[in-house]
Amino acid sequence: MEVQKKDITDIKDIEQFVNTFYGKAREDELIGPIFNNAVKDWSHHLPAMYKFWSQLLLGTMDYTGSPFAKHIPLPIEKQHFDRWIQLFYTTLDELFEGPKAAETKDRAYAIAATFEYKLRTIRKLASQP
């Protein structure tokens, strides 16, 4: 008998997801080196991610920052975004199910697609004479 997973309902759920996801991302062969080179202080980064996802999913207004700008200098391409989404979805599916979990996937996909498109556009414009 399969145990039914709960949906994301509060900050503790978000913290569990974020901690589990970033634990996997940091160990990943493809995206781990990027995360580990970019994030110097995980004790600061993880709480920022709790606030980011809490604002998106729970409507809290705790997050301040410019997430896209922090990604501009990173050596990330489409395959990195694809892997990020794959790990994100896998982690989410392991921990949660329900409407809020589905919304989380939709938002993550939209963020990844937008960031990938904007980075590609910026780099294309920067390479033109």
C-alpha positions in Angstrom: 0.0 0.0 0.0 1.5 3.3 -1.1 1.5 6.1 1.4 -0.2 9.2 0.2 2.0 12.2 0.2 0.8 15.6 1.5 0.7 18.8 -0.5 2.9 21.8 0.3 1.0 23.8 2.9 3.5 25.8 5.0 7.1 27.1 5.3 8.3 23.9 6.9 7.3 22.0 3.7 9.1 24.6 1.6 12.2 24.3 3.8 12.1 20.5 3.5 11.8 20.7 -0.3 14.5 23.4 -0.7 17.0 21.6 1.5 16.4 18.3 -0.2 16.6 19.8 -3.7 19.8 21.8 -3.1 21.4 18.8 -1.4 20.9 16.9 -4.7 21.8 19.8 -6.9 25.1 20.4 -5.0 26.0 16.7 -5.6 24.9 16.6 -9.2 27.6 16.0 -11.8 26.3 18.6 -14.2 25.0 21.4 -12.1 26.7 20.8 -8.8 30.0 22.6 -9.8 28.0 25.6 -10.9 26.1 25.8 -7.6 29.2 25.1 -5.5 31.2 27.8 -7.3 28.4 30.4 -7.3 27.1 30.0 -3.7 29.7 30.8 -1.2 27.5 30.8 1.9 24.7 28.2 1.9 23.6 29.4 5.4 22.5 32.6 3.6 21.4 31.2 0.3 19.0 28.5 1.6 16.9 30.9 3.8 16.7 33.3 0.8 15.3 30.4 -1.3 12.8 29.6 1.5 11.6 33.2 1.3 11.5 33.1 -2.5 9.4 30.0 -2.8 7.3 31.0 0.2 6.4 34.3 -1.5 5.5 32.5 -4.7 3.5 29.7 -3.2 2.2 31.0 0.1 1.9 34.7 -0.6 4.3 35.8 2.0 6.1 39.0 1.2 9.5 38.2 2.8 11.7 37.8 -0.3 13.7 40.8 -1.5 16.2 40.4 -4.3 16.8 40.1 -8.0 17.1 36.4 -8.8 17.7 36.8 -12.5 20.6 39.3 -12.1 22.5 36.8 -10.0 22.4 34.3 -12.8 23.8 36.5 -15.6 27.5 35.8 -14.9 27.0 32.1 -14.4 28.2 29.6 -17.1 24.7 28.1 -17.5 23.2 26.9 -20.7 20.0 25.0 -21.8 21.3 21.6 -20.6 21.8 23.1 -17.1 18.3 24.4 -16.9 17.0 21.1 -18.2 18.9 19.2 -15.4 17.7 21.8 -12.8 14.1 21.1 -13.8 14.6 17.3 -13.8 16.0 17.4 -10.3 13.4 19.9 -9.1 10.5 17.7 -10.4 12.0 14.5 -9.1 12.6 16.0 -5.6 9.1 17.4 -5.6 7.5 14.1 -6.6 9.4 12.3 -3.9 8.1 14.6 -1.2 4.7 16.0 -2.1 1.6 15.7 -4.3 -1.4 17.9 -4.8 -2.4 21.2 -6.3 0.3 23.3 -4.7 3.0 20.8 -5.7 1.7 21.0 -9.3 1.7 24.8 -9.1 5.3 24.6 -7.9 6.3 22.6 -10.9 4.5 25.1 -13.2 6.2 28.1 -11.6 9.7 26.4 -11.7 9.3 25.6 -15.4 8.2 29.1 -16.2 11.2 30.5 -14.2 13.7 28.2 -15.9 12.3 28.9 -19.4 12.3 32.6 -18.8 15.8 32.7 -17.3 17.2 30.5 -20.1 15.6 32.7 -22.8 16.8 36.0 -21.2 20.3 34.7 -20.8 20.5 33.4 -24.4 19.2 36.8 -25.6 21.6 38.8 -23.5 24.6 36.7 -24.7 23.5 36.9 -28.3 23.3 40.7 -28.1 26.6 40.9 -26.3 28.3 38.9 -29.0 27.1 41.2 -31.8 29.5 43.9 -33.0 
